[in-house]
Amino acid sequence: MAPTQSIATSRIHVVFLFCMCVAGLSLFATQAQANPRYASIVIDAQSGEVLSSEHADAARYPASLTKMMTLYLLFEAIEEGRLTMESRLPVSAHAAAQPPSKLWVRPGQTIAVEEAILALIVKSANDVAAVVAEGLAGSETAFATRMTAKARALGMNSTAFRNASGLPDDAQVTTARDMATLSMRLMHDFPKYYGYFSSTQFVYLGKTYKGHNRLLNSYAGADGLKTGYIRASGFNVATSAIKDGRRIVSVVMGGFTAKSRDAHMADLLDRGFVRASLLTRGDWIAKTDIFGTAESMRLASTQKTATASMTVAAAQASETSAPAGAEVIAQGDAQEDPIRLLLTDMDQGAGTAGWMVQVGAFSNRDGAQARAHQAATALSGEFRHTRVSVVPAGGERQMYRARLIDLGESQARRSCQQLARQGMDCVVLRAGVGG
């Protein structure tokens, strides 16, 4: 293959990955405005690069993600020789009285440290969290003070702990960023214990307990960490996953259900791996908005580029649009310069009808039609009677694109913003581009 053709093919691959990320539908991406409890962050574990964030520094309730700090202090005690895996921790009346989820240990019993670790990770046992707290600090209140002090030492400056379990307490708060920091410190500081976080079941007194972290089975490469839920927090999860030798850590807080939270986490991880690989290669397209979050929009809108044409592309991306012509490149037109094609329609006049909003790509026409009508119904005001269209995409695998059509440029952008506020992914495109 000629060098120029090889370069063109490489660029086509980059743009194809970008388009797949833009077109990928998430069950609740970009829902910060619709869900006040929502927050998320995605981090490349090796470089520390923040790949995506949404309200990552806003105060949230940690729920059972709290137990990651309880485990951190327990691992620390083992490493320092104060405990062993076989050490027995006594159960007090206070610990036994904790509400579920619990292991139902009874006052006067003891539990081995290794059993306690598995009970915290797999069962998320609140009674065992109190057992560990009392075993290490004498009381749960004293232990919570140690937890907060350790949080400060780790750089978790927005976190305050009041108990060892994550049970409701208005003063027990954290952020998605702090929970991601804790997740990475657990892996870095205690690598030989991190494997416990991949446990999906354990046996205690002859009974098998199964875990809540379904991502360990449903997402390829996921190998830990922890889920959490209380009514005030919604469904939280901290997850680490590896793909092609790269590790990503992500935290999602405030899910409406465990199922939708897990689906959103999978979506963030998928996009995170793509963006991380593009950043490694130095591709400018990695700086555009493939997550649909406010943070990535800020990145795109402030990015400085070497040429005027790149500046035009970045400005378009900052307003939640895919580069015009991107779908043409994804279909493999290697006879033209891919970068030139990306910019073809960006420098032309705007503000007239002939723009559209794509709200998904589906393997069947009915799914695309349903999503297009769902999007049109969700709009209000001037967009209430927006026309919808389902367009076959062609290619090796038949795809159908769901679109709102016959819009002016400003209308298209405002309608996409309206949809994004309701948690629906969308992309603004120039009519006549991409089939």
MIMARLUM-713803 format. One line per 3 residues: their letters; for each residue z, x, y of C-alpha. Coordinates in steps of 0.1 Angstrom, whole numbers, padded with zeros to 4 digits. Each point is the difference from the previous one (the first is absolute). Layout:
BEGIN
A> Z,X,Y  ...
% end
This chain:
BEGIN
MAP> 0000,0000,0000  -0009,0013,0035  0029,0009,0022
TQS> -0009,-0026,0026  -0003,-0027,-0026  0034,0011,-0015
IAT> 0016,-0003,0034  -0015,-0034,0006  0012,-0012,-0034
SRI> 0035,0012,0007  0000,-0019,0033  -0013,-0031,-0018
HVV> 0030,0003,-0024  0024,0003,0029  -0014,-0031,0018
FLF> 0000,-0019,-0033  0037,0007,-0005  0006,-0010,0036
CMC> -0018,-0033,-0005  0018,-0008,-0032  0033,0004,0018
VAG> -0011,-0021,0029  -0013,-0028,-0023  0030,0001,-0023
LSL> 0021,-0032,0004  0038,0003,0000  0023,-0029,-0006
FAT> 0020,0008,0030  -0013,0029,0019  0002,-0001,0038
QAQ> 0026,-0027,-0001  0026,0015,0023  -0004,-0028,0025
ANP> 0001,-0027,-0027  0030,0014,-0018  0028,0014,0022
RYA> 0017,0017,-0030  -0031,0020,-0009  -0002,0038,0003
SIV> -0019,0027,-0019  -0008,0037,0000  -0022,0021,-0022
IDA> 0005,0038,-0001  -0018,0029,-0017  0029,0016,-0018
QSG> -0013,0036,0002  -0011,0002,0036  0023,-0026,0015
EVL> -0030,-0017,0016  0007,-0036,0009  -0031,-0018,-0014
SSE> 0010,-0035,0012  0030,-0016,0017  0009,-0034,0013
HAD> 0033,-0006,0017  0012,0031,-0020  0029,0006,0025
AAR> 0011,-0036,0005  0035,-0009,-0014  -0001,-0017,-0034
YPA> 0025,-0008,-0027  -0003,0024,-0029  0012,-0023,-0028
SLT> 0001,0019,-0033  -0019,0029,0014  0035,0009,0011
KMM> 0007,0011,-0036  -0024,0029,0005  0026,0016,0023
TLY> 0028,-0009,-0025  -0021,0019,-0026  -0006,0029,0024
LLF> 0037,0006,0004  0005,-0005,-0038  -0026,0026,-0008
EAI> 0016,0023,0026  0033,-0003,-0017  -0016,0009,-0034
EEG> -0017,0030,0015  0032,0012,0016  0018,-0002,-0034
RLT> 0024,-0028,0011  -0014,-0023,-0027  -0022,0003,-0031
MES> -0023,-0025,-0016  0028,-0007,-0026  0028,-0005,0026
RLP> 0016,-0035,-0002  0004,-0020,0032  0028,-0027,0001
VSA> -0008,-0036,0008  0023,-0016,0026  0006,-0037,0007
HAA> -0019,0004,0033  -0030,0015,-0018  0000,-0026,-0028
AQP> 0001,-0028,0026  -0033,0009,0017  -0026,-0027,-0001
PSK> -0032,0003,-0021  -0022,0017,-0007  0026,0018,-0022
LWV> 0008,0015,-0033  0031,-0022,-0004  0023,0030,-0006
RPG> 0037,-0010,-0002  0031,0014,0017  0015,0028,-0021
QTI> -0033,0009,-0016  -0017,0033,0006  -0037,0008,0002
AVE> -0017,0033,-0005  -0018,0016,0030  -0034,-0001,-0017
EAI> 0005,-0037,-0009  0009,-0006,0037  -0032,0017,0011
LAL> -0022,-0022,-0022  0020,-0031,0010  -0007,0007,0037
IVK> -0037,0007,-0005  -0010,-0025,-0026  0025,-0028,0003
SAN> 0008,0006,0037  0036,-0008,-0010  0023,-0007,0030
DVA> 0032,0004,-0020  -0011,0034,-0012  -0008,0011,0035
AVV> 0036,-0008,0010  0012,0019,-0031  -0019,0031,0012
AEG> 0012,-0003,0035  0037,-0002,-0010  -0005,0028,-0025
LAG> -0014,0023,0027  0020,-0010,0030  0030,-0021,-0011
SET> -0012,-0031,0017  -0034,-0016,0008  0008,0000,0037
AFA> 0007,0038,0000  -0032,0005,-0021  -0021,-0020,0025
TRM> 0012,0024,0027  -0012,0029,-0021  -0033,-0017,-0005
TAK> -0006,-0004,0037  0011,0036,0006  -0025,0012,-0026
ARA> -0027,-0022,0015  0005,0019,0033  -0001,0033,-0018
LGM> -0034,-0009,-0015  -0014,-0011,0033  0003,-0038,-0007
NST> 0013,-0006,0035  -0006,-0038,0001  0019,-0008,-0032
AFR> 0036,-0012,-0003  0016,-0009,-0034  0029,-0023,-0005
NAS> 0000,-0003,-0038  -0014,0018,-0030  -0021,-0028,-0014
GLP> -0020,-0016,0029  0017,-0033,-0002  -0002,-0019,0033
DDA> 0017,0015,0030  -0014,-0004,0036  0010,0035,0009
QVT> -0018,0016,-0030  -0034,0009,0014  -0028,0025,-0005
TAR> -0038,0004,0006  -0030,0004,-0022  -0003,0036,0013
DMA> 0036,0009,-0009  -0005,-0015,-0035  -0031,0021,-0005
TLS> 0019,0031,0011  0028,-0008,-0025  -0027,-0005,-0027
MRL> -0015,0034,0006  0033,0017,0002  0010,-0014,-0034
MHD> -0031,0015,-0015  0003,0033,0018  0038,0005,-0003
FPK> 0005,-0013,-0035  -0033,0005,-0019  0016,0001,-0034
YYG> 0016,-0034,0005  -0030,-0017,0016  -0014,-0010,-0034
YFS> 0027,-0026,-0002  -0018,-0020,0027  -0029,-0007,-0024
STQ> 0024,-0017,-0025  -0010,-0036,-0007  0028,-0009,-0024
FVY> 0032,0013,-0015  0026,-0009,-0026  0037,-0005,0008
LGK> 0025,-0011,-0026  -0028,-0011,-0024  -0018,-0021,0026
TYK> -0034,0009,0014  -0004,-0005,0038  -0035,-0001,0016
GHN> -0008,0010,0035  -0014,-0017,0031  -0025,0027,0010
RLL> -0033,-0014,-0014  -0021,0025,0020  0010,0026,-0026
NSY> -0022,-0019,-0025  -0026,-0016,0022  -0010,0029,0023
AGA> -0016,0030,-0016  0019,0032,0011  0032,-0018,0012
DGL> 0030,0019,-0013  0030,-0014,0021  0021,-0009,0021
KTG> 0019,-0032,0008  -0003,-0037,0009  0024,-0021,0020
YIR> 0006,-0036,0012  0024,-0020,0020  -0009,-0032,0019
ASG> 0003,0017,0034  -0023,0029,-0010  -0027,-0016,-0021
FNV> -0014,0020,-0029  0001,0038,0005  -0014,0029,-0020
ATS> -0002,0037,0002  -0028,0015,-0022  -0013,0034,-0008
AIK> -0033,0005,-0018  -0023,0029,-0010  -0038,0000,-0002
DGR> -0022,0031,-0005  0030,0022,0005  0010,-0016,0034
RIV> 0033,-0018,0004  0004,-0028,0025  0033,-0017,0010
SVV> 0000,-0035,0014  0025,-0025,0011  -0006,-0038,0005
MGG> 0028,-0022,0014  0001,-0037,0006  -0023,-0014,-0027
FTA> -0001,-0038,-0005  0000,0004,-0038  0003,0028,-0024
KSR> -0036,-0006,-0011  -0015,0001,0034  0021,0030,0010
DAH> -0013,0019,-0031  -0036,-0010,0007  0004,0012,0036
MAD> 0016,0033,-0012  -0029,0006,-0024  -0025,-0007,0029
LLD> 0018,0025,0023  0001,0026,-0027  -0037,-0004,-0008
RGF> -0009,0004,0037  0025,0029,0004  -0016,0020,-0028
VRA> -0035,-0005,0016  0012,0010,0035  0020,0030,-0013
SLL> -0031,0013,-0018  -0021,-0004,0031  0025,0017,0022
TRG> 0001,0029,-0024  -0038,0003,0004  0002,-0002,0038
DWI> -0022,-0031,0002  0001,-0017,0034  -0003,-0034,-0016
AKT> 0035,0004,-0015  0014,-0005,0035  -0015,-0034,0003
DIF> 0017,-0033,-0009  0000,-0004,-0038  0035,-0015,-0001
GTA> -0004,-0026,0027  0034,0009,0015  0010,0004,0035
ESM> 0009,0037,-0006  -0035,0007,-0014  -0016,-0018,0030
RLA> 0020,0022,0023  -0012,0031,-0019  -0036,-0011,0003
STQ> 0002,-0010,0036  0016,0033,0012  -0020,0024,-0022
KTA> -0019,0027,0018  -0034,0009,-0015  -0023,0029,0006
TAS> -0031,-0021,0010  -0007,-0031,0020  -0014,-0018,-0029
MTV> 0032,0006,-0021  0020,-0014,0030  -0021,-0032,-0002
AAA> 0007,-0003,-0037  0037,0005,0004  0002,-0025,0028
QAS> -0017,-0026,-0022  0024,0007,-0029  0030,-0004,0023
ETS> -0009,-0036,0005  0000,-0008,-0037  -0037,0003,-0006
APA> -0018,0019,-0028  -0026,0025,0012  -0033,-0019,0005
GAE> -0023,0009,-0028  0027,0010,-0024  -0011,-0024,-0027
VIA> -0036,0013,0002  0014,0035,-0007  0021,-0013,-0029
QGD> -0032,-0014,-0016  -0013,0036,-0002  -0026,0005,0027
AQE> 0000,0038,-0002  -0033,0005,0017  0016,-0003,0035
DPI> 0028,0019,0016  0032,-0021,-0010  0018,0009,0032
RLL> -0030,-0011,0021  -0002,-0033,-0019  0037,-0006,0005
LTD> -0005,0001,0037  -0034,-0019,0002  0012,-0033,0015
MDQ> 0031,0012,0018  -0017,0012,0031  -0020,-0031,0005
GAG> 0008,-0030,0023  0029,-0022,-0009  0014,-0033,0010
TAG> -0028,-0022,-0013  0001,-0022,-0032  -0009,0018,-0031
WMV> 0034,0013,-0012  0020,-0010,-0030  0034,0004,-0017
QVG> 0001,0010,-0037  0031,-0013,-0018  -0007,0012,-0035
AFS> -0023,0012,-0027  0002,-0019,-0033  -0016,0002,-0035
NRD> -0008,-0037,0000  -0015,-0024,0026  0027,-0026,-0003
GAQ> 0028,0025,0009  -0020,0012,0030  -0006,-0036,0011
ARA> 0036,-0009,-0003  0012,0030,0020  -0026,-0006,0027
HQA> 0011,-0036,0004  0037,0010,-0001  -0006,0024,0028
ATA> -0019,-0026,0021  0027,-0025,-0005  0027,0025,0010
LSG> -0017,0005,0034  0009,-0021,0030  -0013,-0008,0035
EFR> -0036,0012,0007  -0004,0013,-0036  0009,-0033,-0017
HTR> -0036,-0009,-0009  -0012,0035,-0008  -0029,0001,-0026
VSV> 0006,0017,-0033  -0024,0019,-0022  0000,0015,-0035
VPA> -0024,0029,-0004  -0010,0017,-0033  0006,0038,0003
GGE> -0022,0011,-0028  0004,0033,-0017  0009,0007,-0036
RQM> 0029,-0025,0000  -0007,-0033,0018  0023,-0005,0030
YRA> 0002,-0028,0025  0012,0006,0035  0020,-0028,0018
RLI> -0008,-0001,0037  0005,-0020,0032  -0033,0002,0019
DLG> -0018,-0007,0033  0027,0015,0022  -0002,0020,0031
ESQ> 0016,0034,-0002  0032,-0009,0019  0003,-0032,-0020
ARR> -0003,0019,-0032  0027,0024,0010  0023,-0027,0012
SCQ> -0005,-0021,-0032  0007,0031,-0021  0032,0006,0019
QLA> 0010,-0036,-0005  -0005,0003,-0037  0018,0033,-0002
RQG> 0031,-0016,0016  0000,-0024,-0029  -0002,0028,-0026
MDC> -0037,-0002,-0008  -0021,0032,-0002  -0032,-0001,0020
VVL> -0027,0023,0013  -0022,-0005,0031  -0037,0007,-0006
RAG> -0033,-0001,0019  -0023,-0027,-0014  -0030,0014,-0019
VGG> 0019,0031,-0012  0011,0003,-0036  -0021,-0028,-0015
% end
